[in-house]
């Protein structure tokens, strides 16, 4: 270990650590340090959560209003539109005879 402290790199490193300790003193080491730190962290966290909570409330309210609007106005208008009872296959079958019976009976259109 003595040989290590005599090494020029080790002495430079020790000098660097001493300068660092002088430039950055230890923070408060009292019994209330960690609780105070967590209180500051929680205060910032609560402020951020309240912003997101308000944004979510606005989005949910807009979604609810849009749903009510669609249910009260848009869907009844679409239901009152003319609806065909026949399927696409029924329309094709009616327009194009597919058996010789239709040809013989004269039901060709």
C-alpha positions as a Markdown table, in Angstrom:
| # | Residue | x | y | z |
|---|---|---|---|---|
| 1 | Unk | 0.0 | 0.0 | 0.0 |
| 2 | Unk | 2.9 | 2.3 | 0.7 |
| 3 | Unk | 4.2 | 1.7 | -2.8 |
| 4 | Unk | 0.8 | 2.6 | -4.2 |
| 5 | Unk | 0.7 | 6.0 | -2.3 |
| 6 | Unk | 4.2 | 6.8 | -3.6 |
| 7 | Unk | 3.1 | 6.3 | -7.2 |
| 8 | Unk | 2.7 | 9.6 | -9.1 |
| 9 | Unk | -0.8 | 8.7 | -10.4 |
| 10 | Unk | -2.0 | 7.8 | -7.0 |
| 11 | Unk | -0.7 | 11.1 | -5.5 |
| 12 | Unk | -2.5 | 13.0 | -8.4 |
| 13 | Unk | -5.7 | 11.0 | -7.7 |
| 14 | Unk | -5.5 | 11.8 | -4.0 |
| 15 | Unk | -5.0 | 15.5 | -4.8 |
| 16 | Unk | -8.0 | 15.4 | -7.1 |
| 17 | Unk | -10.2 | 13.8 | -4.4 |
| 18 | Unk | -9.1 | 16.4 | -1.9 |
| 19 | Unk | -10.0 | 19.2 | -4.3 |
| 20 | Unk | -13.4 | 17.5 | -4.9 |
| 21 | Unk | -14.1 | 17.3 | -1.2 |
| 22 | Unk | -13.2 | 20.9 | -0.8 |
| 23 | Unk | -15.4 | 22.0 | -3.8 |
| 24 | Unk | -18.4 | 19.8 | -2.9 |
| 25 | Unk | -19.0 | 19.7 | 0.8 |
| 26 | Unk | -21.2 | 16.9 | 2.3 |
| 27 | Unk | -24.9 | 17.6 | 2.3 |
| 28 | Unk | -27.0 | 17.9 | 5.4 |
| 29 | Unk | -26.6 | 14.7 | 7.3 |
| 30 | Unk | -29.2 | 15.3 | 10.0 |
| 31 | Unk | -32.0 | 12.9 | 10.9 |
| 32 | Unk | -34.6 | 14.9 | 8.8 |
| 33 | Unk | -32.6 | 14.8 | 5.6 |
| 34 | Unk | -34.3 | 11.9 | 3.9 |
| 35 | Unk | -37.8 | 12.7 | 5.0 |
| 36 | Unk | -37.4 | 16.3 | 3.7 |
| 37 | Unk | -35.9 | 15.0 | 0.5 |
| 38 | Unk | -38.9 | 12.6 | 0.0 |
| 39 | Unk | -41.3 | 15.5 | 0.8 |
| 40 | Unk | -39.8 | 17.6 | -2.0 |
| 41 | Unk | -39.9 | 14.6 | -4.4 |
| 42 | Unk | -43.6 | 13.9 | -3.6 |
| 43 | Unk | -44.5 | 17.6 | -4.0 |
| 44 | Unk | -43.1 | 17.6 | -7.5 |
| 45 | Unk | -44.8 | 14.3 | -8.3 |
| 46 | Unk | -48.2 | 15.4 | -7.1 |
| 47 | Unk | -47.9 | 18.6 | -9.2 |
| 48 | Unk | -47.2 | 16.5 | -12.3 |
| 49 | Unk | -49.9 | 14.0 | -11.6 |
| 50 | Unk | -52.5 | 16.8 | -11.1 |
| 51 | Unk | -51.7 | 18.2 | -14.6 |
| 52 | Unk | -52.2 | 14.7 | -16.1 |
| 53 | Unk | -55.3 | 14.1 | -14.1 |
| 54 | Unk | -56.9 | 17.3 | -15.4 |
| 55 | Unk | -56.0 | 16.3 | -19.0 |
| 56 | Unk | -57.5 | 12.9 | -18.5 |
| 57 | Unk | -60.7 | 14.5 | -17.1 |
| 58 | Unk | -61.0 | 16.8 | -20.1 |
| 59 | Unk | -60.5 | 13.9 | -22.5 |
| 60 | Unk | -63.1 | 11.7 | -20.7 |
| 61 | Unk | -65.6 | 14.5 | -20.7 |
| 62 | Unk | -65.1 | 15.2 | -24.4 |
| 63 | Unk | -65.5 | 11.5 | -25.1 |
| 64 | Unk | -68.7 | 11.3 | -23.1 |
| 65 | Unk | -70.1 | 14.4 | -24.8 |
| 66 | Unk | -69.3 | 13.0 | -28.3 |
| 67 | Unk | -70.9 | 9.7 | -27.3 |
| 68 | Unk | -74.1 | 11.4 | -26.2 |
| 69 | Unk | -74.1 | 13.5 | -29.3 |
| 70 | Unk | -73.7 | 10.5 | -31.6 |
| 71 | Unk | -76.4 | 8.6 | -29.7 |
| 72 | Unk | -78.9 | 11.4 | -29.7 |
| 73 | Unk | -78.4 | 12.9 | -33.2 |
| 74 | Unk | -76.3 | 10.9 | -35.6 |
| 75 | Unk | -77.6 | 7.3 | -35.0 |
| 76 | Unk | -81.3 | 8.2 | -35.3 |
| 77 | Unk | -80.6 | 10.0 | -38.6 |
| 78 | Unk | -78.8 | 7.0 | -40.0 |
| 79 | Unk | -81.6 | 4.7 | -38.9 |
| 80 | Unk | -84.2 | 6.8 | -40.7 |
| 81 | Unk | -82.3 | 6.5 | -44.0 |
| 82 | Unk | -83.6 | 4.1 | -46.6 |
| 83 | Unk | -82.5 | 0.6 | -45.9 |
| 84 | Unk | -82.7 | -2.2 | -48.5 |
| 85 | Unk | -83.9 | -5.6 | -47.3 |
| 86 | Unk | -82.2 | -7.6 | -50.0 |
| 87 | Unk | -78.6 | -8.7 | -50.0 |
| 88 | Unk | -76.2 | -8.3 | -52.9 |
| 89 | Unk | -76.6 | -11.9 | -53.8 |
| 90 | Unk | -80.4 | -11.6 | -53.9 |
| 91 | Unk | -80.2 | -8.6 | -56.3 |
| 92 | Unk | -77.8 | -10.5 | -58.6 |
| 93 | Unk | -80.0 | -13.6 | -58.6 |
| 94 | Unk | -83.0 | -11.5 | -59.5 |
| 95 | Unk | -81.3 | -9.8 | -62.4 |
| 96 | Unk | -79.6 | -12.8 | -63.9 |
| 97 | Unk | -81.5 | -16.1 | -64.3 |
| 98 | Unk | -79.4 | -19.1 | -63.5 |
| 99 | Unk | -81.7 | -22.0 | -64.5 |
| 100 | Unk | -83.3 | -23.2 | -67.7 |
| 101 | Unk | -86.6 | -23.0 | -65.9 |
| 102 | Unk | -86.4 | -19.2 | -65.8 |
| 103 | Unk | -85.5 | -19.1 | -69.4 |
| 104 | Unk | -88.4 | -21.4 | -70.4 |
| 105 | Unk | -91.0 | -19.7 | -68.3 |
| 106 | Unk | -90.0 | -16.3 | -69.7 |
| 107 | Unk | -89.0 | -14.7 | -66.5 |
| 108 | Unk | -85.8 | -13.4 | -68.1 |
| 109 | Unk | -85.4 | -9.7 | -67.7 |
